[in-house]
């Protein structure tokens, strides 16, 4: 746990302001992520934990239909419990949406069905298209990005992101917090995901330099990714809350 995390969470709670945490991870359900944070000492409620499995549902409220998910069993079961019409087998070629999360394993037959569904008009959605994410021992290559790239190449289609940064993620955050995105402060350690998400919605943005983007010079950052403020650590956020 980052030093200062407990104090930052306590100060936000004491102020009465709502909060939400958004991770692009889809290898666990939102409830599982929240439970893991509680075991680590951070009291995060299940509904405060947001992931692309939640923002996919936001997207599907407008673009309804059957979904072929490239995901593990827990993600498939979570989506089905949430009322998403999850397709498999031969029905998959008739999907309205092909959604890439974090698959545990892939077969060429499944990839072909997904590509054929997209060629037939299905939307190609992905939780994230970042090639890698930070791990304890260095970058972890994203299985989701590799799967998405294969489907995009085979179908000559540009995937639409529903995780960070995306309109679907912004709407999900806004609904959870009960305020428009212009009244949200987005705090994160990744310029291309967290800060880009906030800038997309007109939110205030704070970059924490202990994460994946590291120490940056604001003059070297493209204007559309430039945060409103930069702090050296999570503990430094206390002065901004």
N, C-alpha and C positions, 0 to 999 in steps of 0.2 A: 504494500500500500504506500502511495506517495505521502511523504511528510506533509501534514497540514490538511489532509483530505477530510478527516473527522471534524476538524474545526470549521472548515469551509461549509460542509454539509450542515453542521449545527447552526451556523450563522444564517444560512439561507432559510432553514426551518424557522428560526426565531423571528425572522423578518416577515413571515407569513406569505412569502412569495412561493408560487408553485415551481416545481422543477421536474425535469425529465432527463433521462440518460438515453442517448441513441448510439448503439453500436452497429456496425455493418455485419457483425457475426451472425451466421445462420446455422452453425453446427449445433446450437442449442436453442431451445425455445426461450422467449422473453422471460418466462417465469423461472426457468433454470438459471439464466444469467442473474436475475434478481436474487435468487436463493444463494448463489455463489458469493455475491457481494455481501449479503447478510452474514454468511459464515465468516467472511473476512472482517466483519465489524461495521460495515456500512448499512444503515437501515434504509434500504430502498424497497418500496412497495412494488408488487408485481406490475401494477398498471403504470408505474413510473418508468419501467424499463421498455424501451422501444427498439425495434430492430426492423429490417426489411420484411420480416414476416408480418409485421403490423402494417407497414406502409403499403405492402402489396394489397392488403384488404382495402385500404383507402383508395387505391387505384381502381380496384375491381368494382367499387360502388358506382363508378361511371362507365367502366369498360367491363361489363359483366360477361361471364361465360365459363366454359370448362378450362381447367388449367392443367397442363403437363408440367409438373415440377421436377427439376433435377436437384434432388435434395435427399437427405438421409431420412430414415423412418420416423424419427421424432418430429422433424419439420413437416413431413407429409401428414402425420397424425394431428399435429397442431392445426394445420390449415383446414383439415377435414372437420375438426371439432368447431372451428370458427365459422363453418358454413360454406367454405370454398368447395366447389365441385372439382375434386381431384380426379384426373384421368390417368389411366395406365393401360399397358398392352396395346391392342389394335385400336382402341378408342382414342389413343393419344394423337393419332394423325388427324383427328377431327377437333383438336383443341383450338380454342380461341386465343389462348395465351400460353406461351412457353416461358416458364420462369426458372432461372438458374439461381440456386442458393449454394449450398456446399454439399455436392454429391460425395458419397463414400466410395462408390465404384461406378464405372461406366462400361457399357457394352456398345459396340458399333451399331447394333440393331436399334438401340434406344436413341442414339444420336441421329441416326437416319430418320427415325420417326419424328423426332423433334424438328429436324431440318425440313422435312416434307410438310409438317404442319405450318411452319413459317412460310414456306413457299406457297402454301395454299391460302395464306392470308392471316395467320396467327401473329399476334404481337410477340416480339422477342424481348423479354424483360430480364434484367439481372440485378441481383442485390448490390453488386459492386463490380466495376470493371478495372479496379486497380490490380496491377500484376502481382503485387506482393504486399504483405503487411508485416509489421514489426513483431518479432518473437524474442524470447529470452536469449537465444543464441544467434541472432541475426535475422535477416528477412526470411519470411515463410512464403513460398510461392503459392499463389491462390489457385486452388482447384476450380473455383467458380469462374475465375477469369479465363482459365484455359478452356473450360467447357463452353463458356460463352463465345470465345474466339472461334472455336470449331464450328459452332452452330451459325455464327455470323458469316464465316467464310463460305460454308456450304450453301447458305441461303442468300448470300449477297445482301445481307440486311445489317443495318446499324442497330445495335441493341439499345434499349432505353433503360437507364438506371432508375431503380425505385428506392434504393438506399441513399446514403450520402454521396454526393449532393444531388438532390432532386426535388421537384415540386411535390411529389407524393410524400417524401420525408418531411418537408416543411409543413404540409397540411396536417400530417399526423401529429407533429409536435405542437402545432397551433391548437388543434382540437384537445390534446391532452392537457395543455396548460390553460386553455380557456382565454387566450389573448391572441391578437394578430401578431404575425411574425415581426412587424416593425417594433413591437414592444418586448421582444425576446433578446436576451444576451446569449450568444453562442460561444462557449468556451471549449477549446480543444487544442490538440497538439499537432494537427495535420493541416497544412495550408490547403492542399488539394481536396480535402474532404470536409473538415469541420469549418474552416474559414470560408471556403467556397460555398458551403451550405448557407451560412449566415448571410453572406453577401448576396446570394440568390434571392433571399427573402427580405432584404433590407434591414436585417437585424444588426445589433451591435456585436462586434466580434473581438475576442481576446485570445491570442495565441500563447500557449504555455510552452516554453522552450525546452522542457525536459523530455519531450516526446519525439515523435518520428521526424518532424521537420527540423528539430534542433535549433541552434542559434542562427538567427537571420538578421540581415540588415534591411530595414523597411524600404530603403531606396532601391534595393535590388529585387524587390518583389513586384510582380506585375500588379497594376492598379486594381484589377478585378479580384485579386487574391490577397490584397493588403489588409491586414487586420487593423481595427481601430486602436488596439493597444497590445503590448507584448509584456509578459511577465516571465521572470526567470524560473519560477517554480509554482506548484499548486499552493503552497503556503502564502505566496505573495498575493494570491487572489483575495485574501482577507482585507486588504486595503481598498479593494474595489467593490466590496459588497455592502 
